[in-house]
Amino acid sequence: MQGKHLTQKERFYIEKRRGEGVNQATIARERALPRSTISRELRRNTDPTFNGVYCCRRADTLARERRHKPLPNNAFYPLEPHIQNFIRQALSTHSSPEIISGRLHLEFGI
């Protein structure tokens, strides 16, 4: 595992080994991953509509959807779209958060 997330290849390996009846601890050892990573992957990304069978493609889709879903407590998303666009534009020009905050206060009264 190179990054923070499992790759599609790693998910395929998990699917293959689970299909062979190999337990989570063995899979974790074989991939040099913590057992909790395998356990969490199976718990979070096994689609109930697949009758408890882990499918790497569906798991990858579920994980990707969750990664791109905004967190409910994220302060950015309750803002109106024109303010979000203003912030995005300012960030794209590498303005500092302090400058953006000051401009928001001046221009929008936030």
N, C-alpha and C positions, 0 to 999 in steps of 0.2 A: 504494500500500500504506500504509494508515494505521497499523496496529499492527505487532506482531511477526510475525504469521502472515499467509499469503496468504488472501484472501477467496475465497468460492465464485465470485464474478464473475471474479476474476483467474485462477482455475483454469480456468474456462470459456473465457476468452480464450486461455490457453495451449493448451487442447485444440483450439480452433477453428484457431488459427494453425499448430499442428503438423500438423493434418489437411490444411492447405493446402500443407504442405511447407516452411514457413518455419523457418529455423534458430534455435537458442537465442539467439545473440547479437542477432539482429534483434528477437526477441520482448522481450528484456531492454531494448533501446534504446527500443522502442515504449512499454513500460510504465514506463520510468525506474527499472528495478531492476538490481541487479548481475547479471552473467551467472551468477555462482555460485548465485544464488537460483533461477534457472530450471533450471540443471543439477541442483542438489540436489533440487528439486521433482520433476523427471522421474525421477531415480534412486531416490528414496525412495518415491514414491507412484505408480509405474507397477506395477500388479498383474501378476505373471507369468502368471496365468491368463487375462489379456486378450491374450496373444500379443504383448506389448511395445507395445500401443497404449495411449496415455495417455487415461484417462477421468476427467473432472473430478469426477463424483459419487463414484466409487470412491476417487479421490485424497483428496477431502475426508473420506470415512469413515476411510480409513487414517490420515490425519493426526490426526483427532479421537481415534481409539482410542489412538494413540501418546501424545498429550498427556495423556490421562486414566489411562494405565498408570503405576503407581508405579515409581519407580526402585529397582533391587535394593539399592542402598547407602543408601537413605533410612532413617534410624534409627527413624522412626516405625512402619514396618510390621512389624518383627519383634516388637513389643510385643504383649502379650496384649490381647484386645478390651476388657476392662474398664478397662485402663490407657489405651488409645486413647480410650475414651469419656470418661474423666476429663480427659484433655488437651483434647479437643474442647470439653467443657463449660467448662473454665477459660478457654480461648481465646475462647469466645463471650461471656464476661463481661469480656473485655478485661484479664485478668490478665497480668502481665508474665512472660516466660520464666523470670526469676529466681525469682519467687514460685511458679510452677508446679513448677520444679525442686525447690525446697525442700519443697513439699507432697508431691511424689512421694517424696522421701527420707524424710520423716516417716511418711507413710501406708502406703507400699508397700516401703520399704527399698531403693529404687533409687538 
